[in-house]
Amino acid sequence: MTLDDVDRAAILTAFADDAPSRADRIEHALELLRTSAGESVDEAVVSLDFEAHAVRGAAATVDLQDIVVAAEELERTVATRNPSSTEDLDAVIAQGERLVELLRAVQPGLPPPTAAPGGSITGRAVVLHIEDNESNLKLVERILERRPGLELVEARTGCEGLALAATLRPSLIVLDLRLPDLSGEEVLRRLRAGDATRGAAVVVVSAEARPAEADRVLAVGADDFLVKPIDVGVFLEVVDRMLARARR
């Protein structure tokens, strides 16, 4: 099951629900650009670029092309900005204001029927795998074939994963740390901040075996940390334990 299998209206509702907070973060960065100088301006520009990239990925998921284009324009303006040019800074602010305007105009509409927490319309427990590497996606798919009572859903970007998590409310999320749009840590933070997703079990998977990285993501809110390459036995034990906890 992929994004194409999920009702687009549900994904659009999830995007719309998050749009005000996205607009607020962009407006905060814009205010810093208007009132700050020096390093503070550079930090605000970096923040603005990060938010534009995240919005573009999420908007593309639900095919909101006007927002996608506005976010792309903002990213392009930031990338070509001359730090000493006030005209370039004004262009960044104007593009940011346009993106905020579009985000404020998104209307949630009526939420569509959704599955019960941790379940799906099939009645099976949902496992959401957020990973962009095709080989790793296939590996987890093959491993979970040993658990026929599960429904596996895949997301290839952090923004797509966040939208699916808010809609499907999975029992377990398997989260890679290296994603093309958002870092795994940022995805984890947003999952823990969301009303619909903060209770989901999250297992972080990383190619980095450093204890410091494991400690960091566990502190952010991960329930477990596994190192690639995945050990099949350990992975299944963790999946079984997390799902058992979710049923309580």
C-alpha positions in Angstrom: 0.0 0.0 0.0 1.3 3.4 -1.0 0.1 7.0 -1.0 -1.9 6.3 -4.1 -4.0 3.9 -2.0 -5.0 6.5 0.5 -8.0 8.8 0.0 -6.6 12.1 -1.3 -9.2 14.0 0.7 -7.7 12.6 4.0 -4.2 13.6 3.0 -5.4 17.1 2.0 -7.1 17.5 5.4 -3.9 16.6 7.2 -2.0 19.1 5.1 -4.6 21.8 5.7 -4.6 21.2 9.4 -0.8 21.7 9.5 -0.9 24.8 7.1 -1.5 27.4 9.9 1.5 26.3 11.9 3.7 26.2 8.8 2.5 29.8 7.9 3.3 30.9 11.5 6.9 29.5 11.3 7.5 31.3 8.0 6.0 34.6 9.3 8.3 34.4 12.3 11.3 34.0 10.0 10.1 36.9 7.8 9.7 39.1 10.9 13.3 38.3 11.8 14.4 39.3 8.3 12.6 42.6 8.6 14.0 43.6 12.0 17.4 41.9 12.4 20.9 42.3 11.0 24.1 40.3 10.5 24.1 36.6 11.6 20.5 36.8 12.7 19.5 37.5 9.1 21.5 34.6 7.9 19.9 32.3 10.4 16.4 33.5 9.4 17.2 32.9 5.8 18.3 29.3 6.6 15.1 28.8 8.6 13.0 30.2 5.7 14.7 27.9 3.2 14.1 24.9 5.4 10.4 25.7 5.8 10.0 26.3 2.1 11.6 22.9 1.3 9.3 21.1 3.8 6.2 22.9 2.4 7.1 22.0 -1.2 7.4 18.4 -0.3 4.1 18.3 1.6 2.2 20.3 -1.1 3.5 18.0 -3.8 2.1 15.0 -1.9 -1.5 16.4 -2.4 -0.8 18.1 -5.7 -1.3 21.7 -4.6 0.7 23.1 -7.5 0.4 26.8 -6.7 2.0 26.2 -3.3 4.6 23.9 -4.8 5.5 26.7 -7.3 5.6 29.4 -4.6 7.8 27.3 -2.3 10.2 26.5 -5.3 10.4 30.2 -6.1 11.2 31.0 -2.5 13.9 28.4 -2.4 15.4 29.7 -5.7 15.3 33.3 -4.5 17.1 32.3 -1.3 19.7 30.2 -3.2 20.6 33.1 -5.5 20.5 35.9 -2.9 23.4 38.2 -2.5 23.8 38.7 1.3 24.8 42.4 0.7 21.9 43.2 -1.5 18.8 44.8 0.1 16.9 44.2 -3.1 17.5 40.5 -2.9 16.4 40.5 0.7 13.2 42.3 -0.2 12.6 39.6 -2.9 13.0 36.8 -0.3 10.5 38.6 1.9 8.0 39.1 -0.9 8.3 35.4 -1.9 7.8 34.4 1.7 4.8 36.5 2.1 3.3 35.0 -1.1 3.8 31.5 0.3 2.2 32.5 3.7 -0.8 33.9 1.8 -1.3 30.6 -0.1 -1.0 28.6 3.1 -3.5 30.7 4.9 -6.0 30.2 2.1 -6.0 26.4 2.4 -9.3 25.2 3.7 -9.5 21.9 5.6 -13.1 21.0 4.7 -14.8 18.1 6.5 -12.5 15.4 7.7 -13.2 12.1 5.9 -13.8 8.9 7.8 -10.6 7.5 9.1 -9.4 4.3 10.7 -9.4 3.8 14.4 -6.0 4.6 16.1 -3.5 2.0 15.0 -5.8 0.3 12.6 -7.1 0.5 9.0 -10.3 -0.2 7.1 -9.1 -3.8 6.8 -8.9 -4.1 10.6 -5.2 -4.9 10.5 -2.5 -3.1 12.5 -0.8 -0.5 10.4 3.0 -0.2 10.2 4.3 3.0 8.4 7.8 2.7 7.0 9.4 6.1 6.2 12.4 5.4 4.0 13.7 6.6 0.6 16.0 3.7 -0.3 14.3 1.2 -2.5 16.4 -1.7 -1.3 15.6 -1.0 2.4 11.9 -0.7 1.5 11.9 -4.0 -0.2 13.8 -5.6 2.7 11.3 -4.5 5.3 8.4 -5.6 3.1 9.9 -9.1 2.8 10.5 -9.3 6.5 7.0 -8.2 7.4 5.5 -10.9 5.1 6.2 -13.1 8.1 3.6 -11.1 9.9 0.5 -11.4 7.7 -1.7 -9.6 10.2 0.0 -6.3 9.5 -0.7 -3.7 6.8 2.5 -2.0 5.6 2.4 1.5 4.3 5.4 3.2 2.7 6.4 6.8 2.5 9.6 8.0 0.7 9.9 11.5 2.2 9.5 12.9 5.6 6.6 15.2 4.6 4.7 12.3 3.0 5.3 10.2 6.1 4.0 12.9 8.4 0.8 13.3 6.3 0.2 9.5 6.2 0.9 9.2 10.0 -1.6 11.9 10.8 -4.2 10.3 8.6 -3.7 6.6 9.3 -2.5 6.8 12.9 -0.3 3.7 12.6 0.5 1.4 15.5 4.2 1.5 14.6 6.4 3.8 12.5 9.8 2.6 11.2 11.7 5.8 10.6 15.0 6.2 8.7 17.2 9.1 9.8 18.4 10.1 6.4 15.6 11.4 4.2 15.6 13.6 1.1 13.5 16.5 2.6 13.5 16.5 6.4 15.9 14.9 8.8 14.6 11.8 10.6 15.0 13.7 13.9 12.8 16.6 12.6 10.2 14.1 11.5 10.3 12.5 15.0 9.9 15.8 16.7 6.9 16.6 14.6 5.4 13.2 15.2 5.7 13.7 19.0 4.2 17.2 18.7 1.1 16.1 16.7 -2.1 15.3 18.5 -2.8 12.4 16.2 0.7 10.9 16.1 2.4 11.6 19.5 1.3 8.2 20.8 2.6 6.0 18.0 5.5 3.7 18.6 8.5 4.9 16.6 11.6 2.8 15.8 14.4 4.7 14.3 16.8 2.9 11.8 20.2 4.3 10.9 23.4 3.2 9.3 25.2 5.1 12.0 26.2 2.9 15.0 27.4 5.6 17.2 26.0 5.5 20.8 25.7 9.3 20.8 23.3 9.2 17.8 21.2 6.5 19.5 21.1 8.5 22.7 20.1 11.7 20.8 17.1 10.2 19.0 15.9 8.3 22.0 15.9 11.6 23.9 13.9 13.2 21.2 11.2 10.5 21.6 12.1 7.3 19.7 11.0 4.1 21.3 13.9 2.1 20.0 17.0 2.4 17.8 18.2 -0.2 15.2 21.4 -0.1 13.2 21.6 -1.0 9.5 22.0 -3.6 8.1 18.8 -4.8 9.8 19.1 -8.0 11.7 15.9 -9.9 10.8 15.4 -11.6 14.2 16.0 -8.4 16.2 13.7 -6.4 13.9 10.8 -8.8 14.2 11.3 -9.0 18.0 11.1 -5.2 18.2 8.1 -5.1 15.9 6.3 -7.7 18.0 7.1 -5.9 21.2 5.9 -2.5 20.0 2.7 -3.8 18.5 2.0 -5.8 21.7 2.4 -2.5 23.7 0.1 -0.7 21.3 -2.7 -3.2 21.8 -2.8 -2.6 25.6 
